[in-house]
Amino acid sequence: MTPEEVGRRVVALLAPVEATASVSGGQGYARATVDVPPASWADAVRAARDDDELGLDFLDWLSAVDELADGFDVVLHLWSVRHRHGLLLRTRVPRDTPVVASVVGLFPGAAWHERETHEMFGIDFAGHGELRPLLLPPEFEGHPLRKEFVLASRVAKPWPGAKEPGESEAGGGRRPVRPPGVPAPGEWGTTPTPAGAAGAGAGPRGGTPARPARERPPRPAAGERTARPAAAERPARPNAAERPARPTAGEASERPASGEAGPGSGAAPAADEAGPPGRPLPGERPTGPPRQEPGPDAAGES
């Protein structure tokens, strides 16, 4: 059956109850959607399960949607294992008295779904008999999936790790990241914004002002900056031809040793007249200044 045929069949089974059939989005995953009054909720589930043409014998899930002032929509998805088609059954309960009949007698697997919907939205399922907490601790107060529920962890607790080394105690903390669509803590709820939970301008309740930005010195103008020296003003590096050539290994071996006179040269200079000792060439043995022996006068005095 097509989604349109499934919707028309459910409406015909519930007559003369006022039920409205439509088709959800999702293209190939579209489902027949039937809205029924809260008083006919259990009868609609029974009719969809027991009808041979529908054969909706598998309960997939049950949950709710918060529609604010319009109340809550309780939604149930049924599936036919044999015919391979589904149905979204939906009813709306008022916000001040959100009560609807339980379907645990028809689908025992709905027990956990109704318990979760009860603790998350505060909807009572008449005839369930065991609406005890399923996911939250017994001392938890409120219903987290209601749109007016205040996220206490974002309002009452300071941002963890707000203080960094060097920050003062009076400075503002790090701004927490809020999910899309969640207002600032100072814009909703009954708890005032604590210090460090929001910055300046985050809601009418205020909060600790954000840490002021650091003042940086202004940048100098283009004409005031120190100009770099031009290429012509920089000292030129000596060319390869102007650099002194280093002696090769053959020339170093032909040079006379220290203290010997070369061919065609005069006597070797005295030790006290020689210049400062230079770096020894390859093949030469480094020699130090000549050792001075004590004279006879110094020996007689001692």
C-alpha positions in Angstrom: 0.0 0.0 0.0 1.1 3.5 -0.7 1.3 6.1 2.1 -1.9 7.7 0.8 -3.7 4.4 0.9 -2.5 3.6 4.4 -3.7 7.0 5.6 -7.2 6.6 4.1 -7.5 3.1 5.5 -6.8 4.3 9.1 -9.3 7.2 8.8 -11.9 4.7 7.5 -11.3 2.4 10.4 -11.7 5.2 13.0 -14.9 6.6 11.6 -16.9 8.5 12.9 -13.8 9.8 14.9 -12.4 12.9 13.3 -8.9 11.9 12.0 -6.8 13.7 9.5 -4.5 11.9 7.1 -1.4 13.3 5.4 2.0 12.2 4.1 5.3 13.1 5.7 8.4 14.2 3.8 11.3 12.0 2.9 10.5 11.1 -0.6 11.2 7.3 -0.7 11.0 7.2 3.1 7.7 9.1 3.3 5.1 7.8 5.8 1.4 8.1 6.1 0.7 10.4 9.1 -2.7 10.4 10.8 -3.7 12.9 13.6 -6.3 11.6 16.1 -7.8 13.0 19.3 -6.2 12.0 22.6 -9.3 10.1 23.6 -9.0 7.8 20.5 -5.3 7.2 20.9 -5.4 3.6 22.1 -8.3 2.7 19.7 -6.3 4.0 16.7 -3.2 1.9 17.7 -5.4 -1.2 18.1 -7.1 -0.7 14.8 -3.8 -0.3 13.0 -2.4 -3.4 14.6 -5.4 -5.7 14.1 -6.5 -4.8 10.5 -5.5 -7.4 8.0 -4.8 -4.9 5.2 -2.6 -2.7 7.4 -1.0 -5.4 9.5 1.1 -2.8 11.5 2.4 -5.4 14.0 5.8 -3.8 15.0 6.2 -0.8 17.2 9.3 1.1 16.1 9.4 4.0 18.5 7.3 6.5 20.6 8.3 10.0 21.5 7.0 13.6 21.8 7.6 17.1 20.4 7.3 20.3 22.4 5.0 22.7 20.5 5.2 25.4 23.3 1.8 27.1 23.8 0.1 24.5 21.5 1.0 21.6 23.8 2.8 18.4 23.1 2.6 16.1 20.1 2.9 12.4 21.0 4.1 10.5 18.0 4.1 6.7 17.4 5.7 4.9 14.5 4.3 1.5 13.5 5.6 -0.8 10.8 4.2 -3.8 9.0 6.7 -6.6 8.7 4.6 -8.5 6.2 3.4 -5.6 3.9 6.5 -3.4 4.3 4.8 -0.1 5.0 4.6 2.2 8.0 2.4 4.7 9.8 3.0 7.7 11.9 0.2 8.1 14.4 0.1 11.4 16.2 -2.0 13.1 18.9 -1.7 16.5 20.7 -2.2 16.9 24.5 -2.6 20.3 26.3 0.4 21.7 28.1 -1.3 22.1 31.5 -2.6 18.5 31.6 -0.5 16.3 29.3 -2.2 12.9 29.7 -2.8 10.2 27.1 -3.6 6.5 27.3 -0.8 4.0 27.5 -0.4 1.4 24.8 1.7 -1.1 26.8 -1.3 -3.5 26.8 -1.1 -3.5 23.0 2.7 -3.3 22.5 4.6 -4.3 25.7 7.8 -2.9 24.1 6.3 0.6 24.5 7.0 0.5 28.2 10.5 2.0 28.0 9.4 4.5 25.3 6.7 5.8 27.5 8.9 6.0 30.6 11.5 8.0 28.6 8.9 10.4 27.2 7.4 10.9 30.7 10.7 11.9 32.3 11.9 14.0 29.3 8.6 15.9 28.6 6.5 15.3 31.7 3.7 13.5 29.8 1.6 11.0 31.8 0.5 7.7 30.2 -2.6 6.6 32.0 -2.6 2.8 32.7 1.1 2.4 32.4 1.6 1.7 36.2 5.4 2.1 36.3 6.4 5.5 35.1 9.7 5.5 37.1 12.9 7.2 35.9 14.7 5.4 33.1 17.6 7.7 32.2 17.8 10.3 34.9 18.5 9.9 38.6 15.5 9.9 40.9 16.4 13.2 42.5 16.5 15.1 39.2 14.0 17.9 38.9 12.4 19.1 35.7 12.0 17.7 32.2 15.1 18.3 30.0 13.5 18.1 26.6 11.0 20.8 27.3 11.9 24.0 25.5 11.5 26.1 28.6 13.9 23.9 30.6 17.0 25.9 31.7 20.3 24.2 31.1 21.5 24.4 34.7 25.1 23.3 33.8 25.5 26.3 31.6 23.9 28.8 34.0 24.9 27.8 37.5 28.4 26.5 37.0 31.4 28.7 36.1 33.2 27.8 32.9 35.9 25.2 33.7 39.4 26.3 33.2 38.4 30.0 32.9 41.4 31.3 34.7 44.7 31.1 32.9 48.2 31.9 34.2 48.4 35.7 34.5 44.7 36.4 34.6 43.4 38.4 37.6 40.6 37.1 39.7 38.4 40.1 38.8 38.8 39.5 35.1 36.1 37.8 33.0 36.3 34.1 32.1 36.4 32.4 28.8 33.1 32.7 26.9 31.4 29.2 26.8 30.4 27.9 23.4 26.6 27.4 23.1 24.9 25.0 20.7 23.0 26.7 17.8 19.6 27.9 18.9 20.4 28.0 22.7 20.0 31.6 24.1 22.5 33.2 26.4 22.1 32.3 30.1 21.0 35.8 31.0 18.2 35.8 28.5 16.1 33.0 29.9 15.5 31.0 33.1 15.1 32.1 36.7 18.8 31.8 37.7 20.9 35.1 37.4 23.9 34.9 35.2 26.9 34.0 37.5 30.3 35.7 37.3 32.3 34.5 34.5 29.5 32.7 32.6 28.9 35.3 30.0 30.6 38.4 28.7 29.4 42.0 28.3 26.0 42.3 26.6 25.0 38.7 27.0 21.5 39.1 28.1 19.5 41.6 30.2 20.8 40.1 33.5 24.3 41.2 32.6 27.3 39.2 34.0 31.0 39.9 34.5 32.3 42.2 31.8 34.7 40.6 29.4 38.4 41.1 29.8 39.4 44.4 28.0 41.5 44.0 24.9 45.2 44.7 25.1 46.3 48.1 23.9 48.9 47.9 21.2 51.1 50.9 20.1 50.0 52.4 16.8 51.9 51.4 13.7 54.2 54.2 12.3 53.2 55.8 9.1 54.9 54.8 5.8 57.0 58.0 5.8 58.1 57.5 9.4 59.5 54.1 9.0 63.3 53.6 8.8 64.3 53.2 5.2 66.6 50.3 4.4 69.9 51.2 2.7 70.0 51.0 -1.0 72.0 48.4 -2.9 74.6 51.0 -3.9 75.2 52.1 -0.3 75.9 48.6 1.0 79.7 47.6 1.1 80.6 45.5 -1.9 81.9 42.0 -1.3 85.4 41.3 -2.8 85.4 39.3 -6.0 87.0 35.9 -6.3 90.0 37.5 -8.1 90.7 39.9 -5.3 90.7 37.4 -2.6 94.2 36.0 -1.5 94.8 32.6 -2.9 95.4 29.8 -0.4 98.7 27.8 -0.9 98.4 24.4 -2.3 99.8 21.2 -0.7 102.8 21.2 -3.0 103.7 24.8 -2.3 103.5 24.2 1.4 106.0 21.3 1.2 108.5 23.4 -0.8 108.5 26.3 1.8 111.5 26.2 4.1 111.0 25.0 7.6 111.1 27.4 10.6 114.6 28.6 11.4 116.1 27.7 8.0 117.1 30.2 5.3 115.7 29.8 1.9 117.8 29.9 -1.3 118.9 33.4 -2.2 117.8 34.9 1.1 119.6 36.3 4.0 120.0 35.0 7.4 116.9 34.0 9.4 115.7 36.8 11.6 116.2 36.5 15.3 113.6 35.2 17.5 112.9 38.6 19.1 112.7 40.2 15.7 110.3 37.7 14.2 106.7 38.7 13.8 103.8 37.1 15.6 103.6 33.3 15.1 101.1 32.5 12.4 98.9 29.5 11.7 101.1 26.5 10.7 100.8 25.3 7.2 99.9 21.7 6.3 102.9 19.5 6.9 104.6 21.9 9.4 105.0 21.2 13.1 103.9 24.0 15.3 106.7 25.5 17.2 106.6 27.9 20.1 109.0 30.7 21.1 112.6 29.6 22.0 113.2 28.6 25.6 115.5 31.1 27.4 118.1 29.5 29.6 119.1 31.3 32.8 122.4 33.2 32.6 125.4 32.8 34.9 124.4 35.9 36.8 121.1 34.5 37.6 122.7 31.2 38.7 125.2 33.0 41.1 122.5 35.1 42.7 120.4 32.0 43.4 
